[in-house]
Amino acid sequence: MAKGLLMTYALWAFGGPVGLHHLYLGRDSHALLWMLTLGGGGLGWLWEFWKLPSFVAQANGVQSWKQRPEEERPPLSLLRFASQMVVGVYFGLVALISLSSTANFYIVGLPLAVGLGVLLVAAVGNQTSDFKNTLGAAFLTSPVFYGRPIAILPISLAASITAQKHRRYKVSAVSETLSVRLYRVGLAYLAFTGPLAYSTLYNTAATINYAAETLGSFLSWFNFFPLLGRLVESVLLLPCRIWWLLVGAPGFNSSQFQEWEKLYEFVDSFQDEKRQLAHQVLGIPEGATNEEIHRSYRDLVKVWHPDHNRHQTEEAQRHFLEIQAAYEVLSQPKKPRASWRHTRRGHWIPLQMVVSHHVVAGI
């Protein structure tokens, strides 16, 4: 049945951020992408206003783009490549928050999540990519930065390059009923949101700590690129500025602005709190040298090794893991803090009231 442009615009207006217009046009991968990212953060949804006529024409002429020679490849798209990178990182961050406590996460869970995010973008529209090669690139890259959140970036980059290299047009497929399509999209949506929802409902405190730590690590990636870091800061403050435009309440004294910056300050300073707690665990002052850190770590490991404390195995195991995590934190070079601090810190809640000593064990 032919698709109508007016109906497409209506669905775009009332359900665009969750991909209703893409479901109507038979673009299931695009619909799922919009469901999981709320219309690409709203920006992709707005940008589509001018693209809807071409989407409708493509849906009404399905056979025209499916009957292509197998050797013909789609043109290289920098926008699609950048989107693959961003969505791959996004999927990786969500997996890091909800699944990082599982066994073999950095070997299996993280590359799988990032690779699936890249493949989802690769399958938007009339294109797709090779499933095995893209996931293979993600799994081969993951051991290089094993155990570090920064692994998300090289995994996403490798998977995106591979997906672009193996890009191709979709082949003809048998038309499916709407119920079957909704069932498949629903399962994919639950697979993405289920672990995060479970972690939030049944382990709320740990999930909040994981989220703050993950965002802190994400922001710290931009310390070496000041211009890019300032762009990220602007994005973080964008909701506040949009609120000013809507309610007409500009000024730095706006309570909404203070709350938003309070969140940013917490995330940005979370790494410092981790280092302070790590110093406490190892029992060394904050100005300790690398030699002093290693010496204290070595002594404490001998004291609390589970093999030497068989009469108190659980307590020794807990201390041993805390010591290992603290040493890993202090082994990493301290990165410079952001330079835009202009708010009144006296109005902010002390971070010591938020971060407990046991956060170190979950690092």
ZISULZI-V720187 format. One record per residue. N is the residue number from 0. RES is the residue in one small letter. PSI is psi as a letter, one per 40 degrees, with the letter a starting at -180 (NA if undefined). Layout:
N;RES;PSI / N;RES;PSI
//
This chain:
0;m;h / 1;a;i / 2;k;i / 3;g;i / 4;l;d / 5;l;d / 6;m;d / 7;t;d / 8;y;d / 9;a;d / 10;l;d / 11;w;d / 12;a;d / 13;f;e / 14;g;f / 15;g;d / 16;p;e / 17;v;e / 18;g;f / 19;l;d / 20;h;d / 21;h;d / 22;l;d / 23;y;d / 24;l;e / 25;g;e / 26;r;g / 27;d;d / 28;s;d / 29;h;d / 30;a;d / 31;l;d / 32;l;d / 33;w;d / 34;m;d / 35;l;e / 36;t;e / 37;l;f / 38;g;f / 39;g;f / 40;g;e / 41;g;d / 42;l;d / 43;g;d / 44;w;d / 45;l;d / 46;w;d / 47;e;e / 48;f;d / 49;w;e / 50;k;e / 51;l;d / 52;p;d / 53;s;d / 54;f;d / 55;v;d / 56;a;d / 57;q;d / 58;a;d / 59;n;e / 60;g;f / 61;v;d / 62;q;d / 63;s;d / 64;w;e / 65;k;d / 66;q;g / 67;r;i / 68;p;i / 69;e;d / 70;e;e / 71;e;h / 72;r;i / 73;p;i / 74;p;i / 75;l;h / 76;s;h / 77;l;d / 78;l;d / 79;r;d / 80;f;d / 81;a;d / 82;s;d / 83;q;d / 84;m;d / 85;v;d / 86;v;d / 87;g;d / 88;v;d / 89;y;d / 90;f;d / 91;g;d / 92;l;d / 93;v;d / 94;a;d / 95;l;d / 96;i;d / 97;s;d / 98;l;e / 99;s;e / 100;s;e / 101;t;i / 102;a;i / 103;n;f / 104;f;d / 105;y;e / 106;i;d / 107;v;d / 108;g;d / 109;l;d / 110;p;d / 111;l;d / 112;a;d / 113;v;d / 114;g;d / 115;l;d / 116;g;d / 117;v;d / 118;l;d / 119;l;d / 120;v;d / 121;a;d / 122;a;e / 123;v;h / 124;g;b / 125;n;e / 126;q;i / 127;t;a / 128;s;i / 129;d;h / 130;f;d / 131;k;d / 132;n;d / 133;t;d / 134;l;d / 135;g;d / 136;a;d / 137;a;d / 138;f;d / 139;l;d / 140;t;d / 141;s;d / 142;p;e / 143;v;d / 144;f;f / 145;y;h / 146;g;e / 147;r;h / 148;p;d / 149;i;e / 150;a;d / 151;i;d / 152;l;d / 153;p;d / 154;i;d / 155;s;d / 156;l;d / 157;a;d / 158;a;d / 159;s;d / 160;i;d / 161;t;d / 162;a;d / 163;q;d / 164;k;d / 165;h;f / 166;r;i / 167;r;i / 168;y;i / 169;k;i / 170;v;i / 171;s;i / 172;a;i / 173;v;h / 174;s;h / 175;e;i / 176;t;i / 177;l;d / 178;s;d / 179;v;d / 180;r;d / 181;l;d / 182;y;d / 183;r;d / 184;v;d / 185;g;d / 186;l;d / 187;a;d / 188;y;d / 189;l;d / 190;a;d / 191;f;d / 192;t;d / 193;g;d / 194;p;d / 195;l;d / 196;a;d / 197;y;d / 198;s;d / 199;t;d / 200;l;d / 201;y;e / 202;n;f / 203;t;d / 204;a;d / 205;a;d / 206;t;d / 207;i;d / 208;n;d / 209;y;d / 210;a;d / 211;a;d / 212;e;d / 213;t;d / 214;l;d / 215;g;d / 216;s;d / 217;f;d / 218;l;d / 219;s;d / 220;w;d / 221;f;e / 222;n;d / 223;f;e / 224;f;g / 225;p;d / 226;l;d / 227;l;d / 228;g;d / 229;r;d / 230;l;d / 231;v;d / 232;e;d / 233;s;d / 234;v;d / 235;l;d / 236;l;e / 237;l;d / 238;p;d / 239;c;d / 240;r;d / 241;i;d / 242;w;d / 243;w;d / 244;l;d / 245;l;d / 246;v;e / 247;g;f / 248;a;g / 249;p;i / 250;g;i / 251;f;e / 252;n;e / 253;s;h / 254;s;d / 255;q;d / 256;f;d / 257;q;d / 258;e;d / 259;w;d / 260;e;d / 261;k;d / 262;l;d / 263;y;d / 264;e;d / 265;f;d / 266;v;d / 267;d;d / 268;s;e / 269;f;d / 270;q;d / 271;d;d / 272;e;d / 273;k;d / 274;r;d / 275;q;d / 276;l;d / 277;a;d / 278;h;d / 279;q;d / 280;v;d / 281;l;e / 282;g;f / 283;i;i / 284;p;i / 285;e;d / 286;g;e / 287;a;i / 288;t;i / 289;n;d / 290;e;d / 291;e;d / 292;i;d / 293;h;d / 294;r;d / 295;s;d / 296;y;d / 297;r;d / 298;d;d / 299;l;d / 300;v;d / 301;k;d / 302;v;d / 303;w;e / 304;h;h / 305;p;d / 306;d;d / 307;h;e / 308;n;f / 309;r;e / 310;h;e / 311;q;g / 312;t;d / 313;e;d / 314;e;d / 315;a;d / 316;q;d / 317;r;d / 318;h;d / 319;f;d / 320;l;d / 321;e;d / 322;i;d / 323;q;d / 324;a;d / 325;a;d / 326;y;d / 327;e;d / 328;v;d / 329;l;e / 330;s;d / 331;q;h / 332;p;i / 333;k;h / 334;k;i / 335;p;i / 336;r;i / 337;a;i / 338;s;e / 339;w;f / 340;r;h / 341;h;e / 342;t;i / 343;r;h / 344;r;d / 345;g;e / 346;h;e / 347;w;i / 348;i;i / 349;p;h / 350;l;d / 351;q;d / 352;m;e / 353;v;d / 354;v;h / 355;s;i / 356;h;d / 357;h;e / 358;v;d / 359;v;d / 360;a;d / 361;g;e / 362;i;NA
//
